[in-house]
Amino acid sequence: MEDSGTRTEQVYRRLKADILGGKVEPGSPLPFARLKDDYGASMGVLREALMRLSAEGLTVNQPQFGFKVISLSIEDLIDLTETRCTIESMVLKDAVTNGDLDWETRVLTAHHRMERTPKFENGEDSAVTAAWAQAHQEFHEALLSGARSQRMQGIAANLRAAAEVYRQWSIPFEVVKRDVSAEHREIVDLALARKPDEAAAALVRHLSATRDLILKGTQAPQQ
């Protein structure tokens, strides 16, 4: 018989994948009655999974209304992107400066896996595959894993999780296609060349591109 910790982990991962993959839309309420049917889990397991997602910024718990998926807004997107650029560029500089050979190996392995994983389910206008989304997350985690501060890496991971919802939002706005692979390669090349400032600048450009696509697609003024 499965213990509650194992079951919570399974439900947490499934629900997180559904949120990040767009199957559960931003702003959607997450009533326990429906979740019990959809995920076959107890109230206790669901509550623990939702609390973990709230800690990552993917859900919110509103008094008297219960849990819901985070809502998307231009203002939050701008704030989130600026915060990510500040935190992740700082952590990447530390990783590039202090990462060892094992860090280099993790970066190269994660990048290779991401490049070899199919990105779209049915052409470039379709949803991103869960496998590629996972590989993309692991690539960015690997880049920062050489940094000395585990707490800073944790903060960056939580910001990245929240930003994934916005990345899904940006896909329909990619009228002019980005060469995301080239963006990733540039970051890797500069990081492994031990150029912390240049690698951080490339990462900031990469993170900012999603924000810029959404702002352009929604015809919102740049701030």
N, C-alpha and C positions, 0 to 999 in steps of 0.2 A: 504493500500500500504506500502511495506517495505521501511524503510529509508535506506540511503546509508551505515550508520554505521553497521546496522544489516546485510545487504547484504555483505559488506566487510568482516565481521567476518565469515560468512558462507563460502565464497570463500577462505578466508585465511585458515580456518580449513580443507577444502577439499583438497586444494593444498598441504598443509603441510602433511596431511595424505598420499597423493599420493607420495610425495617425500620420506617420511620416510618409507613407505611401499614398495618402489622400483618400483612403477608403472611408475614414471617419473625417468629415469635413471640419475645417476651423470654425470655432464657435459653437459646435454641436453639443447639446447636453448629453451627459453620460449617465442616464438613470440606471440604478442597480438592477431593476427588474429586467430591462432589456439586455444589459451586460450578462446577467446570469444565463439568459437563453443563448446569447451569441457565443459566450466563452465557456459555458458549462462550469462556472466556478461559484464558490460560496461568497457570501457577503464579506466575510473576513479577508479572504484572498483578494477579492476585487478592491477592497478599501486599501490594503497594503500596496497593491500594484499601482493604484491611482495616486497614493501619497508619494510613491517613488517618482511617478511621472510629474507630479506637481513640483517636487524638489528639482527636477530637471527643466522646469519651465514649460512643459508641454500641456499640462492641464492646470486648472485652477479650481479651488473649492470655495464656493460662494455660500455663506450662511443662509439657510432656509431654502436654497435652490440646488445644492449639491454640486457635483463635479461637472465640468465642461471642458472641451478642448479650447486651448487659447484662441482668441480672436486675432485676426490679422489687421494691421492698420499701417498706413504709410509712416505715421509718426513713430510707431514702435519699430518698424523696419529700419528707419534711419538711426534711431537710438541704438538698436541691437547691433547694426553693422558697425557703427562708430566704436561701440564698446568692444566688439570682437577684434576690430583692427588694432585697437590699443593693446588689449590683453594678449592676443595671439602673436602679434609681431614681437612683443617683448619676450614672450616665452620662446618663440622660434629663435630669436637672437641668442638666448641662453643655450638652447639646444645645439645650435650650430657651433657655438664657442666651446661647449663642454661635452658634447656627445662623443662617445667612444666608437670603436669599430663595431660593436654590437648594435649601436644606434644606426650607423650607416647601413648595416645589413637589414635591420628592420625597415628602414625607409625604402631601400631598393626592393625588398620582397613585397612590401605593401603596394608600392607603385606598380610593380610588374603584375601583381594579382588584379589590381584595379583596371589596368590597361587591357588585360586579357578577359575580363568579365563583360559579357554583353550588357550594354547600358539601357537600351530601350526594348520594350516588349514587342511592339509592332511598328517599327519605324520611328523616326526622330520626333514625331508629333505625339507619340503615345507616352504612357507612363514609364517612369524609370523602374527598372527591375529591382526587386528587394535585394538581390545578390550584389548588384552594382552599388546600391545605396550603402550597404554594409561595408563593401570594399572601400568606398569613398571615405566613409567615416574612419575606418581603420588606417587609411593612408594619412589622413590629417592627424590622427592620434599618434601615429609613428613619427611624423615630423617633429612633434613637440615632445616626444618621449625622452629625448636626450637632456631636457632641462632638469635643473637640480630640484626645483620645487614641485612636489606632488600636489600641493594645494592649488598652485597656479594652473597646473595641468587639469585639475578637476574643474576649476572655474571655466577654463576654456572649453572643456567637454560639455558642460551644461549649456553654455552659450551656443555651441555648435548644434546641439540637439534642437534648441528652439529655432535656430536659423534654418534647419532642414525643412521645416514647414514652408518657409518663405521660398526656399530653393524650388520646391515643387510648384509654388505659385508662379515662379518666373518662367517656367517652361513654355506656356502658351505665348509669351511675349518675345520669344527668341526669333523675331522676324529676320534679323541679321544674325546668323548662327555664330556662336562663340566657338573658338577652337579651345575647348576646355582641356583637351589632352596637352596642347602646347603650353597652356598656363601651368598645368601640373609639372610638366617636364622642366619648365624654366625654374620653378621653385626648387625642385630636386637638384638640378644641376648647380644652382647657386649655393644651396645648402651644403652639398657634398664638396663643393669647391671651398668651403669654409669662408664664405662671404656673408656674414650675418646681416649687415645693413641692406645689401642688395637682395638677399633672400626675403627679408622682412618686407621690403618694398614690393617685391613680386607677389607676396602673399596678400598684402593690402589691396593691390590691384585686382587680384583674384576674388577676394571677398567682396569688394566694392562692385564688381561687375553684375552680380545678382541684383543688388539694390538698384543699380542704374537701369537694368532691363525692366524691372517692375515700375520704376518711376516713369520711364519712357512709355511703357505699355499702358499705364493708367493715365498718362498725360498729366501727371502731378508735377508741380514745379520742384526743381532741385533746391535743396536747402543747404 
